[in-house]
Amino acid sequence: MRLLADDFEVFAVDLRGQGRSTRPPGRYTVDNMGNDLVRFISGRIRRPVVVAGNSSGGLIAAWLSAYAPPGLIHGACYEGPPLFSAEIRPP
């Protein structure tokens, strides 16, 4: 992040139930976390962004690419997202 900070405004977001945030029961769906980020980007950053995430963060970056309001996501980098093992009912 320090390397990127010279040229970009960089945010490391502590998603619900991750890192230092509280862990209320339930509410840990990709939809909920993706919508949390949509609100963060719309309310705090207020311009199109490039998102990147590793593992479950990559899954959420993919969700943002698909479901964020048009024009909100300028680009995305998915680092090892568990795209098919994170299905609700995998085959």
C-alpha positions in Angstrom: 0.0 0.0 0.0 2.9 2.4 0.7 4.2 1.9 -2.8 0.7 2.8 -4.3 0.2 5.7 -1.9 2.7 7.9 -3.8 0.4 7.9 -6.9 -3.0 6.9 -5.5 -5.3 7.5 -2.6 -5.4 4.1 -0.9 -8.0 2.6 1.5 -7.7 -0.6 3.4 -11.3 -1.4 4.5 -12.0 -3.5 7.6 -15.1 -5.4 6.6 -17.8 -6.6 9.0 -16.6 -9.6 11.0 -13.0 -9.2 9.6 -9.9 -7.7 11.2 -10.8 -5.4 14.2 -14.5 -5.0 13.5 -17.1 -6.5 15.7 -18.6 -9.9 14.9 -22.4 -9.8 15.3 -24.1 -13.1 14.5 -24.9 -13.7 10.9 -24.9 -10.9 8.3 -21.7 -12.2 6.6 -22.9 -12.5 3.0 -21.0 -11.2 -0.1 -24.1 -9.1 -0.8 -24.0 -7.4 2.6 -20.2 -6.7 2.4 -20.4 -5.6 -1.2 -23.2 -3.2 -0.4 -21.2 -1.9 2.6 -18.4 -1.1 0.2 -20.8 0.5 -2.3 -22.0 2.9 0.5 -18.4 3.5 1.5 -17.2 4.4 -2.0 -20.3 6.5 -2.8 -20.3 8.3 0.6 -16.6 8.7 1.3 -14.6 8.5 -1.9 -17.3 9.9 -4.3 -15.6 9.0 -7.5 -14.9 5.9 -9.6 -12.4 3.5 -8.0 -10.1 0.6 -8.8 -10.7 -2.2 -6.3 -8.4 -5.1 -5.4 -8.8 -8.0 -3.1 -7.1 -11.2 -2.1 -9.1 -14.4 -1.4 -12.5 -13.4 0.0 -11.5 -9.8 -0.8 -11.1 -10.8 -4.4 -14.6 -12.4 -4.3 -16.0 -9.1 -3.1 -14.0 -7.2 -5.8 -15.7 -9.5 -8.3 -19.1 -8.8 -6.7 -18.4 -5.0 -7.0 -17.6 -5.5 -10.7 -20.9 -7.2 -11.3 -23.3 -5.4 -9.0 -22.0 -1.9 -8.1 -23.9 1.0 -9.6 -22.8 1.7 -13.2 -19.6 3.9 -13.3 -18.6 3.3 -9.7 -15.9 0.7 -10.4 -13.2 1.9 -12.9 -11.2 -1.3 -12.7 -10.6 -4.4 -10.5 -7.9 -6.9 -9.6 -9.0 -10.3 -8.2 -6.1 -12.1 -6.3 -7.0 -15.8 -5.8 -10.8 -15.4 -5.2 -12.6 -18.6 -4.3 -15.2 -17.9 -7.1 -16.6 -21.4 -7.4 -16.0 -22.8 -3.9 -18.0 -19.8 -2.4 -21.3 -20.8 -4.1 -24.3 -21.2 -1.8 -25.0 -24.7 -3.3 -21.8 -25.9 -5.1 -22.3 -28.8 -7.5 
